[in-house]
Amino acid sequence: MKAYYDRNRAPTKLFNLGDLVMIPNHHNPANGKSKKLCPKFRGPFKISGVLKNERYEISSIVGISKRNYKSIYPADQLKRWITFDSAGVENDDASAKITDLNSEDMYLNNSSD
């Protein structure tokens, strides 16, 4: 029975203290826009605490967000925030500098090769 149950289950997502994550966006738009076109997740947020039963304490990042946000989320509702370094290589290091890469900048960098 256990083998049958475990066969269709995904492995547990594990996050470390300081990892950057996204949380689900449950807020309905009050401006008349369709919920279908709104982003499904928002972030980045930093994991500020690891609790038992695969729960994580999430807090906003100082200097990025305008409000101080703190909440607790289960691991299955979190998505890892993926950053890219200046060379365009995927970087999962939480201490990596978060930068806004415009699509125009990426095209300009690629066209100069």
N, C-alpha and C positions, 0 to 999 in steps of 0.2 A: 504494500500500500504506500509506504513512504517513497519508494523509488518511482512509482507512478505519479505521485503528487509532485515530487521534485523535478521530474522530467520537463515539465512545462513552466518552471519558475526561473526567472532571471536571477543572476547572482546579485547580492546586495551591493549597493553603491556605498563606498567608503570614502569619507572626506576627512581631511586633517585640519587641525587648527590653523587658521589663516588662509585656507583655500578660498578662491573666488567662485561664487555660484550665482545662478539665476533662480528666482522664485516665480510661481504662477501668478499671472495677472488676473485677479478675480474682480477687478473694478469695472463696472459697466460705464461706458461713456455717457456723459450727460449732455453732450453737444450734438446729439442727433446722428452721430456716425454709426455705421453698422458694427456690431460686435464681431462679426465675421472677419473684418479687415483690421481689427486691433491686434497688437502684439500679444502672443500667448504667454510670454514670460517677460519679466523685467529684472534689471540688475545693472551692474554687478553689486553683490553684497559679499561681505566677508564672514566666514565662520568664526565666531568669537567664543564658542563653547561646544564641547561634545558631551551629550547627555546619554543616559542609558536607553535601551530599546530603539536604537538607530534614530535618535532625535538630535537635532543640531540647533544651537542658538545662533541666529543670524543677526548681524548688525550692519548699518550703513557704513560706507567708507568715508572717513573724514577728508574733506577737500573735494569730493566728487559730488555727493548728494547735498541738497539744500536742507533736508530735514534729518533729524536724528531718528533712525528707525531701528527697532529691536524686536525680534519675535522668535518663536520656536517652530521649526518645520520638521516633518519626517523625511528620511532620506529618499523615499520614493517620489517626493514632490520637487526635489531639487535637480537642477541641471548644472553641470560644470561650466564655468565661464572660460572660454578659450581665448587666449591672447596670442597675438602674432608679434614677433620681434621685427626689427627694421628690415631684415632680409626676407620677410614673408614666411618664415618657418614657424609652424605651430609650437607654442610654448605653454606648458602647463604650470610653470613655476608661479606661485602666488605672489612672489616678491617682484615679478616682472612689472615694468612700468606700463600702466594702462594708457593707451593712446587712441585717439580717434583717427582712423584711417579713412579718408574719403575715397570713394571709388575713382575720382579724378586723379588723386595722388598715385593710386596703384597703377592706373593706365599710363601716367607720365613716367613712372619708374620703369615700367615694362617696355615702353616704347623707346627708351634711351639705350637699350641693349644692342 
